[in-house]
Amino acid sequence: MPDEISVSEYFEKQVPELFKEQVAGNPVMGMNDTVAAIQFDVKGAGGVQTYSVVIKDAKDIDIVAGPVGDPLVQVLIDEDDWREAVSGGLSGAADMFTDMKQMANRGRYDKLSDMKGKLVLDLTRPGKDNVCMEVVFNGAANPESTFKCSLDDWGKMSRGELIGMSAFMEGKLKIEGDMAFALSLSSLVS
């Protein structure tokens, strides 16, 4: 993606094209009668821009300028971090919650549908400010857990190269807040 792409251009033009490319050659089975709404609240100098991506049966997509009722996942992210993520600079930062390929899996969809709470990510990176984002599952602000680790280690966890529990035991992942909720996230994190 171009570094200067606007939030509206990305969601209204790029996301439908990306979705079309991803599903064109790979029909997804077992996702009939599903609706996955992912709401993005991108916080910038001009306020918060909200776009919702609604995926039906893992084959149809609607882009809504604004919030939708009962999103499966809601992501609040700073515009600079969002821009870096969509241009490829933050690979893996939010993929496990927003990647259409990962969302088009019935087991993962069912886990996300049952998840309730808020995950705060605080990801460190060398020489730059931390990447911070909030991920709210099914509109529930509680329970809440904060995960702190390096962006590199988080990317490894999202790609399955590092198991979340191993990262925690090795001190690479620090968890604050509700530990039961944090443990329930383990099936999504690794």
C-alpha positions, 0 to 999 in steps of 0.5 A, a space after each residue: 500500500 502507498 504510505 500516503 493512502 487515506 483511511 477512507 480510500 483504504 477501506 472503500 477501495 483497497 479492502 474490497 479488492 484485497 478480499 476479492 483476490 483472497 477469495 477468488 481462487 480459494 472457496 471457503 467451506 463450512 462458513 455458511 450462515 456466518 457474519 463476521 463484522 470487524 470494526 476499525 476505529 482509527 484515531 488521528 489528529 482529526 478525531 476517530 475514523 470508523 470503518 466496519 468490514 462485514 464478511 458474510 459466509 466468507 465470500 461476500 463483503 460490505 464496507 460500512 463507513 461508521 460503526 456496526 451493531 455487535 462487531 465480532 472484533 473492534 480494533 482501536 489503533 492510532 492512525 500512524 500505527 494503522 498506516 504503518 500496518 497497512 503499508 507492511 511495516 507492522 507485519 503481524 501486529 493485528 493479523 490474527 484478529 483481522 486477516 480475512 484468511 484467518 477469519 475464514 476458518 470455522 473453528 477460529 470464527 466459533 472461538 471469536 464468537 464466544 470470546 468476550 473481553 478486551 485485549 490491550 497490546 503494548 508492542 515495543 520496537 527498537 528506536 520507535 514508540 510502542 505500538 499500542 492497540 485495543 482489541 474488543 471482542 463482542 463489545 465486552 470491555 471486561 474482562 481486560 488483559 494487557 499483553 506486553 512484548 516486542 513487535 518481533 515476538 508478537 509477529 512470531 506468535 501470530 505466525 505460529 513460530 512462537 507459542 504464546 505460553 512459551 513466550 510467557 514462560 520465557 519472559 518475552 510476553 508479560 501479561 497484566 490484568 485478568 489472567 483467566 481471560 488472557 489464558 482464553 486468548 491463548 487459542 487465538 495467539 498461537 
